[in-house]
């Protein structure tokens, strides 16, 4: 009887091995599910980025407003017959006043 019990225990252990430690084990399935969820999150982020880029491309193809906005902000361009005003901060004005005097070079910048 003892031998029969031992045989059944070994048989059950052999049947359980693939379930817990084999190629398609619960641990492997759990790890793959975790990787799938991470990949889905990454895909959602990339999909949102792609939709943003797609909308920008459509806007650039269809109208001149986006092109004009980029030219103004990134390239500093202005339209014909427009007047450009540049507002300078006080620190920039002090450096510009000293460097604009003839025959003198600008003093070295001092950290604030």
For each residue, the residues with C-beta under 8 A, 3 or more apart:
1: 4 5
2: 5 6
3: 6 7
4: 1 7 8
5: 1 2 8 9
6: 2 3 9 10
7: 3 4 10 11
8: 4 5 11 12
9: 5 6 12 13
10: 6 7 13 14
11: 7 8 14 15
12: 8 9 15 16
13: 9 10 16 17
14: 10 11 17
15: 11 12 18 19
16: 12 13 19 20
17: 13 14 20 21 22
18: 15 21 22 23 24 25
19: 15 16 22 25 26
20: 16 17 25 26 27
21: 17 18 25 27
22: 17 18 19 25
23: 18 28
24: 18 28 29
25: 18 19 20 21 22 28 29
26: 19 20 29 30
27: 20 21 30 31
28: 23 24 25 31 32
29: 24 25 26 32 33
30: 26 27 33 34
31: 27 28 34 35
32: 28 29 35 36
33: 29 30 36 37
34: 30 31 37 38
35: 31 32 38 39
36: 32 33 39 40
37: 33 34 40 41
38: 34 35 41 42
39: 35 36 42 43
40: 36 37 43 44
41: 37 38 44 45
42: 38 39 45 46
43: 39 40 46 47
44: 40 41 47 48
45: 41 42 48 49
46: 42 43 49 50
47: 43 44 50 51
48: 44 45 51 52
49: 45 46 52 53
50: 46 47 53 54
51: 47 48 54 55
52: 48 49 55 56
53: 49 50 56 57
54: 50 51 57 58
55: 51 52 58 59
56: 52 53 59 60 66
57: 53 54 60 61
58: 54 55 61 62
59: 55 56 62 63 65 66
60: 56 57 63 66 67
61: 57 58
62: 58 59
63: 59 60 66 67
64: 67 68
65: 59 68 69
66: 56 59 60 63 69 70
67: 60 63 64 70 71
68: 64 65 71 72
69: 65 66 72 73
70: 66 67 73 74 75
71: 67 68 74 75 77
72: 68 69 75 76 77 78
73: 69 70
74: 70 71
75: 70 71 72
76: 72
77: 71 72
78: 72 82 84
79: 82
80:
81:
82: 78 79
83:
84: 78
85:
86:
87:
88: 92 93 96
89: 92 93
90: 93 94
91: 94 95
92: 88 89 95 96
93: 88 89 90 96 97
94: 90 91 97 98
95: 91 92 98 99 106 109
96: 88 92 93 99 100
97: 93 94 100 101
98: 94 95 101 104 106 107
99: 95 96 104 105 106
100: 96 97
101: 97 98 104
102:
103:
104: 98 99 101
105: 99
106: 95 98 99
107: 98 110
108:
109: 95
110: 107
111:
112:
